[in-house]
Amino acid sequence: MEQPNNSLIAKYNVAAPRYTSYPTVPFWESDVFNPKEWLSRLKTTYAQSKSDGISLYVHLPFCERLCTYCGCNTRITKNHGVETPYINYVLREWEMYKAAIDEEIVISEIHLGGGTPTFFEPVNLQRLIVGLLNGATVKEGASFSFEAHPANTTKEHLHTLYRLGFRRLSLGIQDFDPHVQYLINRHQTVEDVQRVMDEAREIGYTSINFDLIYGLPLQTQTTVRDTIKKSLRMSPDRISFYSYAHVPWIKPGQRRFTEHDLPVGEEKLALYILGKQMIEEKGYKDVGMDHFAKPEDELFKAALSGSLHRNFMGYADRYTPVLIGLGVSSISDAWSSFAQNVKKVEDYYRLLDEERLPVVKGHLLHEEDKVLRRYILEMMCKGKVELKDGFSLNEVIVDRLHPLERDGLVACGTGYIKATQIGRSFLRNICMAFDQRLQLSKEQEQLFSQAI
């Protein structure tokens, strides 16, 4: 496999979005955002795409300890008395959305994220899911999944969620090296992971994902090789191999270690190349960016068929025009509009007590936004943008693509722009060429993590 050279790494190791949306959150026009218009667009989009169903994301923010690498919105507590009131408020928010949509609710996807969803007792997770499904129709072939901490996921968690329709889980591992685990304050053993996998497979779960991260403090090729080797021995169905996003100006918890502890640039990319090679040698297929799946897994099948999608939950094997995020900090998407909830639990409760949707900001997409969103989504999912049905590139974007083409990252032909083999390691950089809002900003260095 051809590898990027040092000069490319130095040139393109810049702050770059992860492109789970376009426009990206820092460039939303929240000052002119109107929650009523958001609900109107949501209702219209759902009416036009009801057969596709709704994707539901529920953010469960509570964790018993702070993982210092984490960029998620969390609330650290050992008080499990927070579970019941939080679920009550999430279900109240869902009732508000159902009333606004005012049609039969069809659910295509549910994902529980966090935080630590398995912080919640199984009985409370059951009450949450039963409440979400109350009065709704579950679409045939629906996908229910949850994120699990290997050290606290019990057999009862697995049984309870399986009975409710869950068949997929994602285990947050990150790294098995004890020194790395100490610095990132994330503790689980190989035995913890193996136990959860064995129990899940015995129960009947059909897709298990491992979340791994490269670029963490004190990681070396030796430690990453060991982590990948141990992971592959357990044979998960999918592996997400993410780049660590170092943004301590946003997440102060990342200050437990310093920049001197981090592999960067060429050294960091070497960790990704090593992991990618090891994963692919075991038969996993490269899907999108940072994701790998077995050939029989639905994620790879979606990539082959062209139905792979990317949203705020990451890559998905299906496209639903409506994604509703429930809980603190969750983001909703109705294709032509976005909305994000407040981030503090107390504010979330207060707004719902006032019978107000707990949305704090959002964006109503312009026509240009929708076109650029399609380009970026195609590049992130297919590695290729097709200029058809009257779509074309303006001269500014074309000019930004020329250096990428000269550097061998993209190939531009009649009606298409395609990432090359080397370019697939720089998808975020390629998408930046289409990102009009980012290019007009001078502030991206303090908004996003490094591309490499």
ZINORZI-V460431 format. One record per run of one state. SS is the DSSP state (alpha for helix, beta for strand, coil for the rest). FROM is the first residue (numbers start at 0). LEN is the number of residues. If there is no record, write none. Layout:
[[SS,FROM,LEN] [SS,FROM,LEN]]
This chain:
[[coil,0,5] [alpha,5,7] [coil,12,2] [beta,14,1] [coil,15,9] [alpha,24,3] [coil,27,2] [alpha,29,3] [coil,32,2] [alpha,34,14] [coil,48,1] [alpha,49,3] [coil,52,1] [beta,53,7] [coil,60,1] [beta,61,2] [coil,63,11] [beta,74,2] [coil,76,5] [alpha,81,20] [coil,101,4] [beta,105,9] [coil,114,2] [alpha,116,3] [coil,119,2] [alpha,121,12] [coil,133,3] [beta,136,12] [coil,148,6] [alpha,154,9] [coil,163,4] [beta,167,7] [coil,174,3] [alpha,177,7] [coil,184,5] [alpha,189,14] [coil,203,3] [beta,206,8] [coil,214,2] [beta,216,1] [coil,217,3] [alpha,220,14] [coil,234,3] [beta,237,6] [coil,243,8] [alpha,251,5] [coil,256,2] [alpha,258,3] [beta,261,1] [coil,262,2] [alpha,264,17] [coil,281,3] [beta,284,3] [coil,287,3] [beta,290,3] [coil,293,4] [alpha,297,8] [coil,305,3] [beta,308,3] [coil,311,2] [beta,313,3] [coil,316,5] [beta,321,5] [coil,326,4] [beta,330,3] [coil,333,3] [beta,336,5] [coil,341,3] [alpha,344,9] [coil,353,5] [beta,358,6] [coil,364,2] [alpha,366,16] [coil,382,1] [beta,383,3] [coil,386,8] [alpha,394,12] [coil,406,3] [beta,409,4] [coil,413,2] [beta,415,4] [coil,419,3] [alpha,422,10] [coil,432,3] [alpha,435,4] [coil,439,4] [alpha,443,3] [coil,446,3] [beta,449,1] [coil,450,2]]
